[in-house]
């Protein structure tokens, strides 16, 4: 192309400089040569520096008692079977991934081939996303047990006291769209269609047995059977949702009309998810994740996963869980008004546990902190106590602990669930809580 085309519009004071540039030879550059063969000798241990967070996580998990997971492995030294992947590797991969905000098994699988920290954690052991995902899915109860063992050891070392516990819940978006929610008649129609499709596919396979070896046909069959099972579960969950709604209406002395029953919907993709009011004011399919934090050490000491849209009834469950696990009744329990139940306050006081929660507002605000005629002495004591400045100061620990812990979980990726079903959600939640407690120990320089 004629170089003068680029010069006719240049100002006079730039024309001389431009001619000088054109007259120069081409610049000397280092270019990429990807077909060059290289022989590289390296040690896996040299992939990451000595102070890398992955090393700290590995060292801590290596000290942990993973017997709840190890006891499930059927391949033993005295019996047949391929060696199983060390649970320390899989647990370390998940914990490190969560600290980096990664919650997908497929992403971890890819990073194990591309990123030095994940390669170092694998230590030459080949993993795939099926193994990574199955490890999380099949160890829900074991992760929960590890949390309990973890906290019990800290209590034994007097690093956690459980004198004051703060509870809060967070609603996390489920892996289901709002459009997947259907009424009962629609669910019945979809289930009928699904059964017909499965029957047609089975007849085709029976007519040509060799087709069942075809991967595409097999995948199609699995998908249709899976959809049928989810629709059956959706109908079952719809029945449960109607019963739960009816109990709630009865408790609040309201009528549960036929119109309301007919309007009830459940999801065809994640039947156990429920539409809940979210922090942004909108309604989305979600799960309600409850946690309790020891305010002194800021460890998460109790968890619960539910698909209820409110926190009513969760206080007593958490108190019973902590008492059962650690044989300790906290001296003080901090919750917000969503947990307020007069019966629970009375029960807690009889166990020498003070519940800190503000009474519901009344026309005259002062009356809320005064004893009400005919109520139990425990309730009168609670109202008077919550009106004191000292109690208001103690109550501030709720937001600075349980809400702080919830914010930390969300910052590490617990904003959108990638799994379906309450058991799988519990596994994800337990792993996040275990990660929180491990990072807390590393921050405080505590060893296992």
Number of C-alpha atoms within 10 A of each C-alpha: 5 6 9 8 8 10 14 10 9 11 9 10 8 10 13 11 10 13 12 9 10 10 8 8 7 8 5 6 6 5 6 7 7 6 6 6 7 6 5 5 5 8 7 14 15 10 14 16 11 11 8 10 16 22 19 16 20 19 15 19 20 15 11 14 14 18 11 15 19 14 8 10 13 13 12 11 9 6 8 9 10 10 11 11 14 13 17 21 20 18 22 23 25 24 25 22 23 22 19 12 15 17 22 17 22 15 12 23 20 14 15 23 13 11 12 16 23 23 20 22 23 21 12 10 12 12 17 13 16 11 15 20 17 11 18 21 17 14 20 19 16 19 25 22 16 20 22 20 17 19 22 18 13 19 14 11 10 10 15 19 18 25 15 21 30 28 28 26 24 22 25 21 23 26 18 22 16 14 10 14 23 20 17 19 11 12 21 16 11 18 20 13 13 19 16 13 16 19 14 12 16 15 12 13 17 12 10 10 11 9 14 16 10 10 10 11 14 13 12 14 18 13 13 17 17 13 19 22 15 19 25 18 19 28 23 14 19 23 16 13 19 18 13 13 15 18 14 13 14 12 9 9 9 11 10 15 10 8 8 12 18 12 11 16 24 28 27 25 20 24 24 26 29 27 22 21 15 16 10 6 8 9 14 19 27 28 28 21 21 22 23 29 27 22 23 15 16 20 28 26 26 23 24 18 19 22 18 20 17 15 20 13 14 22 24 16 11 19 21 13 18 20 12 11 15 16 11 15 21 21 16 18 27 26 24 18 13 16 19 21 16 15 12 16 21 19 14 21 18 11 11 13 19 22 26 24 23 21 19 11 11 10 7 8 11 10 13 18 22 17 17 13 7 7 10 13 13 18 18 16 15 23 21 14 19 21 16 11 10 10 15 15 9 14 21 11 18 24 17 13 24 28 20 14 21 22 14 15 21 15 14 18 17 23 15 14 20 16 19 16 16 18 18 18 23 25 23 23 24 26 23 24 26 21 24 22 19 23 20 16 17 16 9 10 8 13 13 15
